[in-house]
Amino acid sequence: MAPGCLRRVHRPLRPRVERFTVVMDCTWNGNSGVLDEAFTYSDGTKQRRVWQLTRHADGRFTGQADDVVGTANGQQRGNAFYWTYIGFASGWQHHQRAV
């Protein structure tokens, strides 16, 4: 569980920061992985997202999920992982997460 994480959400004319807790389960088979995320936001709403991940030789990661537009891009730096994607679950949202 990753308590106290922040998600920066950019929506046209309405940027905001949301607090959440996430339980993540990830399995790998070679360079392909599945990441199952269960979010609980500070307002009590819940969300689940399942990613299909690919680890690339140059250290980058890409992923797809049902409620994400196109391909997400990620990079590990030290003990943090930076993940950028556009979600469409409740309208246009640009997410940047440091996990």
Phi and psi in degrees as GROMACS dihedral restraints (atoms count N, CA, C in turn):
[ dihedral_restraints ]
;  ai    aj    ak    al  type     phi  dphi    fc
    3     4     5     6     1  -117.2    20    10
    4     5     6     7     1    89.6    20    10
    6     7     8     9     1   -77.2    20    10
    7     8     9    10     1   153.2    20    10
    9    10    11    12     1    71.7    20    10
   10    11    12    13     1    19.1    20    10
   12    13    14    15     1   -72.8    20    10
   13    14    15    16     1   155.8    20    10
   15    16    17    18     1  -117.3    20    10
   16    17    18    19     1   145.8    20    10
   18    19    20    21     1  -127.1    20    10
   19    20    21    22     1   122.9    20    10
   21    22    23    24     1   -91.3    20    10
   22    23    24    25     1   121.8    20    10
   24    25    26    27     1  -114.6    20    10
   25    26    27    28     1   124.5    20    10
   27    28    29    30     1  -108.6    20    10
   28    29    30    31     1   116.1    20    10
   30    31    32    33     1  -122.0    20    10
   31    32    33    34     1   151.2    20    10
   33    34    35    36     1   -52.1    20    10
   34    35    36    37     1   120.2    20    10
   36    37    38    39     1    67.5    20    10
   37    38    39    40     1     5.3    20    10
   39    40    41    42     1  -139.4    20    10
   40    41    42    43     1    56.5    20    10
   42    43    44    45     1   -68.9    20    10
   43    44    45    46     1   145.0    20    10
   45    46    47    48     1  -157.4    20    10
   46    47    48    49     1   166.9    20    10
   48    49    50    51     1  -117.6    20    10
   49    50    51    52     1   133.1    20    10
   51    52    53    54     1  -116.3    20    10
   52    53    54    55     1   142.3    20    10
   54    55    56    57     1   -97.0    20    10
   55    56    57    58     1   143.0    20    10
   57    58    59    60     1  -154.3    20    10
   58    59    60    61     1   163.6    20    10
   60    61    62    63     1  -117.3    20    10
   61    62    63    64     1   140.4    20    10
   63    64    65    66     1  -133.0    20    10
   64    65    66    67     1   137.6    20    10
   66    67    68    69     1  -106.5    20    10
   67    68    69    70     1   123.4    20    10
   69    70    71    72     1  -119.4    20    10
   70    71    72    73     1   138.7    20    10
   72    73    74    75     1  -129.1    20    10
   73    74    75    76     1   123.4    20    10
   75    76    77    78     1  -130.9    20    10
   76    77    78    79     1   136.0    20    10
   78    79    80    81     1  -126.8    20    10
   79    80    81    82     1   146.1    20    10
   81    82    83    84     1  -124.5    20    10
   82    83    84    85     1   144.5    20    10
   84    85    86    87     1  -133.3    20    10
   85    86    87    88     1    96.1    20    10
   87    88    89    90     1    68.3    20    10
   88    89    90    91     1  -125.9    20    10
   90    91    92    93     1   -96.3    20    10
   91    92    93    94     1     9.0    20    10
   93    94    95    96     1  -110.5    20    10
   94    95    96    97     1   136.4    20    10
   96    97    98    99     1  -138.5    20    10
   97    98    99   100     1   162.4    20    10
   99   100   101   102     1  -125.0    20    10
  100   101   102   103     1   124.0    20    10
  102   103   104   105     1  -115.2    20    10
  103   104   105   106     1   118.2    20    10
  105   106   107   108     1  -105.6    20    10
  106   107   108   109     1   117.5    20    10
  108   109   110   111     1  -113.8    20    10
  109   110   111   112     1   133.7    20    10
  111   112   113   114     1  -121.0    20    10
  112   113   114   115     1   109.6    20    10
  114   115   116   117     1   -97.8    20    10
  115   116   117   118     1   142.9    20    10
  117   118   119   120     1  -128.0    20    10
  118   119   120   121     1   117.3    20    10
  120   121   122   123     1   -88.0    20    10
  121   122   123   124     1   161.7    20    10
  123   124   125   126     1   -61.5    20    10
  124   125   126   127     1   -22.0    20    10
  126   127   128   129     1   -88.9    20    10
  127   128   129   130     1     4.9    20    10
  129   130   131   132     1    94.0    20    10
  130   131   132   133     1   -10.4    20    10
  132   133   134   135     1   -71.1    20    10
  133   134   135   136     1   152.5    20    10
  135   136   137   138     1  -121.9    20    10
  136   137   138   139     1   151.8    20    10
  138   139   140   141     1  -148.9    20    10
  139   140   141   142     1   146.1    20    10
  141   142   143   144     1  -126.5    20    10
  142   143   144   145     1   137.8    20    10
  144   145   146   147     1  -138.2    20    10
  145   146   147   148     1   131.9    20    10
  147   148   149   150     1  -115.5    20    10
  148   149   150   151     1   120.6    20    10
  150   151   152   153     1  -100.4    20    10
  151   152   153   154     1   142.1    20    10
  153   154   155   156     1  -102.1    20    10
  154   155   156   157     1   115.0    20    10
  156   157   158   159     1  -108.9    20    10
  157   158   159   160     1   152.1    20    10
  159   160   161   162     1  -133.2    20    10
  160   161   162   163     1   129.1    20    10
  162   163   164   165     1   -97.7    20    10
  163   164   165   166     1   124.7    20    10
  165   166   167   168     1   -97.8    20    10
  166   167   168   169     1   156.3    20    10
  168   169   170   171     1   -59.5    20    10
  169   170   171   172     1   -30.0    20    10
  171   172   173   174     1   -83.7    20    10
  172   173   174   175     1     6.6    20    10
  174   175   176   177     1    94.9    20    10
  175   176   177   178     1    -7.2    20    10
  177   178   179   180     1   -78.1    20    10
  178   179   180   181     1   159.2    20    10
  180   181   182   183     1  -126.3    20    10
  181   182   183   184     1   143.7    20    10
  183   184   185   186     1  -128.9    20    10
  184   185   186   187     1   158.0    20    10
  186   187   188   189     1  -157.9    20    10
  187   188   189   190     1   157.5    20    10
  189   190   191   192     1  -130.3    20    10
  190   191   192   193     1   146.6    20    10
  192   193   194   195     1  -144.3    20    10
  193   194   195   196     1   157.2    20    10
  195   196   197   198     1   -57.8    20    10
  196   197   198   199     1   -35.4    20    10
  198   199   200   201     1  -101.7    20    10
  199   200   201   202     1    22.2    20    10
  201   202   203   204     1  -116.2    20    10
  202   203   204   205     1   135.2    20    10
  204   205   206   207     1   -83.4    20    10
  205   206   207   208     1   123.6    20    10
  207   208   209   210     1    70.0    20    10
  208   209   210   211     1  -145.0    20    10
  210   211   212   213     1  -112.7    20    10
  211   212   213   214     1   133.4    20    10
  213   214   215   216     1   -82.4    20    10
  214   215   216   217     1   151.3    20    10
  216   217   218   219     1  -124.5    20    10
  217   218   219   220     1   137.1    20    10
  219   220   221   222     1  -139.2    20    10
  220   221   222   223     1   160.3    20    10
  222   223   224   225     1  -150.9    20    10
  223   224   225   226     1   137.2    20    10
  225   226   227   228     1   -92.7    20    10
  226   227   228   229     1   134.7    20    10
  228   229   230   231     1  -135.0    20    10
  229   230   231   232     1   109.9    20    10
  231   232   233   234     1    61.8    20    10
  232   233   234   235     1  -128.1    20    10
  234   235   236   237     1   -97.4    20    10
  235   236   237   238     1    13.2    20    10
  237   238   239   240     1  -111.9    20    10
  238   239   240   241     1   153.1    20    10
  240   241   242   243     1  -125.6    20    10
  241   242   243   244     1   124.7    20    10
  243   244   245   246     1  -103.4    20    10
  244   245   246   247     1   126.0    20    10
  246   247   248   249     1  -131.7    20    10
  247   248   249   250     1   125.7    20    10
  249   250   251   252     1  -125.2    20    10
  250   251   252   253     1   132.3    20    10
  252   253   254   255     1  -161.1    20    10
  253   254   255   256     1   165.7    20    10
  255   256   257   258     1  -112.0    20    10
  256   257   258   259     1   120.0    20    10
  258   259   260   261     1   -99.1    20    10
  259   260   261   262     1   157.5    20    10
  261   262   263   264     1  -131.6    20    10
  262   263   264   265     1    12.1    20    10
  264   265   266   267     1   -60.1    20    10
  265   266   267   268     1   -43.4    20    10
  267   268   269   270     1  -131.4    20    10
  268   269   270   271     1    45.0    20    10
  270   271   272   273     1   102.5    20    10
  271   272   273   274     1   176.6    20    10
  273   274   275   276     1   -64.7    20    10
  274   275   276   277     1   126.2    20    10
  276   277   278   279     1  -143.9    20    10
  277   278   279   280     1   134.5    20    10
  279   280   281   282     1  -109.0    20    10
  280   281   282   283     1   119.7    20    10
  282   283   284   285     1  -108.2    20    10
  283   284   285   286     1   137.8    20    10
  285   286   287   288     1  -128.2    20    10
  286   287   288   289     1   120.2    20    10
  288   289   290   291     1  -124.0    20    10
  289   290   291   292     1   136.2    20    10
  291   292   293   294     1  -112.6    20    10
  292   293   294   295     1   113.4    20    10
